[in-house]
Amino acid sequence: MPLARVELRAVSKSYSNGGQPVKVLHDVSLSAEPGTITALVGRSGCGKTTLLNLAGAMDFPTSGEVLIDGRATTALNDAELTALRRRRVGFVFQFFQLLPTLTVLENVELPLLLSRAPNSDETARDRLRWVELEDFASRLPFQLSGGQMQRVAIARALVHSPDVLIADEPTGNLDTSTGDQILRLIAESASKFGATVLMATHSAEAAAIADVRVSLRDGRIQSVDHA
């Protein structure tokens, strides 16, 4: 059986609200293997985004463990966490998060520059070719449609061939046709790049591309369905 790339072991997460702890996740256990897509589904406020932040090492559990390739994120020092986020994890958000003063190419290339990777320009152009936007390399984000911006965001998220791709409502602001195009790219990120994809979504179409569908309710796993 393949080793889980991302694993949550009895993870709970609480936040302070006016001095009172509010529990967002309750003893969640979950694993995801390389090259697979896991969809997190459920109502707003059920804990999907919190779970994604924990899986991407952007936040840490109150109790339990989050492991990436068998190593707990809480065991990493600041330098190791920075390297993990820059080199091994990619993020795609509902609102694109492109830097408005950088060109399309510069936005895609930025993670490579931050990690001082070689051949950054060539790699960024290759990812833009993959999302069919190489001809838009010199444009600024405001000159793109919403779907084009999300394709740029996917190219940026995958420019360093991350082991883990975190996608939070990646089709939430897109029409059906454009959303289908984005879902195709996300599916290819698992099949072509071998990424372990964790995706939060309200969309039945998005959930349909997943290998595993995890239903959350009030911070607890209600069901786990395998395709």
Summary of the structure (lengths in Angstrom):
residues: 227
radius of gyration: 17.2
end to end distance: 17.5
largest distance: 52.2
contacts: 746
relative contact order: 0.20
helix: 37%
strand: 29%
